[in-house]
Amino acid sequence: MPGERALVTVLAVTQQLRTARFDELDASTLYELLRLRAEVFVVEQDCAFLDLDGCDREPTTIHVWIEGDGRVLGYARVVPGCSATEIGRLVTRLDRRGTGIGACVLREAMNLVDGPLQVKAQARLVEWYESFGFEGVGQPFMEDGIPHVPMRLERERLRTQAQTSRDA
């Protein structure tokens, strides 16, 4: 499968970090990705919404996920836009939260993009996204009954900060 890398063994399970475009996904993998999204966003968070919004099939969209123990453990999709690339649908299986899987998926998604990034962060995760360099850029809003905050990461600002830190 395209974009495959071995990860460290966590909880005695070898995990694979994978990336693919829609036309590179086999039916079984696509099913498991969509199943995880439905388990968390629709069932766990009790949000009836149209998850299949058409973005998954766009030729520029990249799907990022971690597999382990025969299951998808975490996922995100990277959707290029006009002014920034959106990282969305970031999700980790309930029984794997707190293990770093979400952070690993987010870092890989971020590494796939050179320019600015944006997320619609659930309000309870704002500090977590801030730890990756994202900043709030607008007013909080409700989406599917859950408070969200629009956030953006400007790569040029991070490069400047990193250079300043190295020069100090």
N, C-alpha and C positions, 0 to 999 in steps of 0.2 A: 504494500500500500504506500502511496506517496507520503513523504514527510514523516517518516517514522523514526523515533529515537528511543533508546532504552533509558529508563529512569532508574533511580536508586530503588532498592527493595524497601518498601515501607509496610509494616505490619505483615512481614513475611510473604508479600505478594509482589512479584515483579510487575512493574507497570510500564506501559508503552504510551508515550506522548505522540499523538498523530495529528496530521493536518491534511485536509483534502478539499477540493472544490466539489460541488454537487455531483458533477458527472463522473467523478472518481470514486464516489461512495457506492458500495454494493448495497443491495436491498436490506440485508440483515443489519449492517452497521447503521444505515439510515433509520431503520426501525428502532434500534436501541437508543440512538441520539434523541429521536422524537419522543420515545417512551420516557426517558429521563426528564425531558422538559415538561411533559404532561404530568408526571408524578409529582414534580415540585411545584410548578407554576399553577397548574389547574387543580390538582387534588390537595396537596399540602397547603398551598396558600389560598385555596378556595377562590380562584379567579377564573371565571368563564370568559375567555377571550379567544380571538382567532390567532393562535400561535403560528399557523401556516399562512404567513402574510405575503408570500411571494419572494421575499429576500433570500431565502435559502437556496433557491434555484438560480439566482443571478450569477453570471459567469465570473464576476469579480469577487464574490463572497467566498471566504475561506472558513471552513469548519475546523475547530481545534478541540481535541478531546484526549482524555487519558483513559486507557483501558487497563483493567487488572482483574484477575480472578474471573475472567470470562464475562466481565460486565463493564459498561461505561461508568466511570466514577466521577467524571467532571467534564464540562463542556462549555464552549463559548463560540460565538460566530463573529466574524470580522467582516463588516460591510462598508466598503469605501463609499464616501459621499463627496459632495462638491467642496465643502469647506473643511471637512474632517472625516476621518474614518470612525465609524461607530463600532464599539465592542458591545455586544449585547447577548442576551439569553445566557449569561454566565450562571452556571448552576453546578452544584456539587451534591452527590447523593447524601441523603440525611445521615446514613451510618458512616460517612467518611469526612464529615465536616470537622474542621479543627486539625486536620492532618497536613495541610499545606497544598492540597490538590487544587483548590480554587486559585491560590496564588500562583501555582505553577502554570495553570491554564492561562491565567491573565498575563503573566510574564511572556509566555510564548505568543499570545495574541498581540501583545505590544511589540514584540520583536519582529513581527511580520510587517510592520508599518513604519515608514520613515517620518511621515508628517504628523500633524495634529491628530489627537484622538479625542473621542467623546463617549460618555456613558450616561445612561439614565440610571443613576444609583438609587437603590432603595435607601430611604433616609437612614435606616439603622446601620447602613454600611458605608456612610460617608467617610468616617475616619479611616476605615480600611482602604478605600480608594485613595484617600489623601496620602496614605503611606507609600503609594506608588507614584505620587506626584500630581495626581488629579486635583483640580480646584473647582469649587462651585462657580457656576457662570450665569446663573439665573435664579428665578424664583422657584421654590419648591412647588410641586404639583401632585395631584392625585392621579394615579393610573391604576385602573382595576381595583380601586379601594385601598391601595397601598401608597403611602407618601413616598415621593421620589424627588431627587435633586439632580438637575442637569449639571454635569461636570465635564471638564475639558483638561487635556494635558497638551501643553505646547512644547514640543520637542526642543525647539531652539532655546527656550528658557532653561530647560534641564541641562542642555549641553553647556550653556554659559555658566550655570551654577557649578557644574562638575569641573569645568576648567578653572574657575575661581578657587575652588577647594584645592585643586592640585597645585595651583600657583602659590597658595598661602603658605 
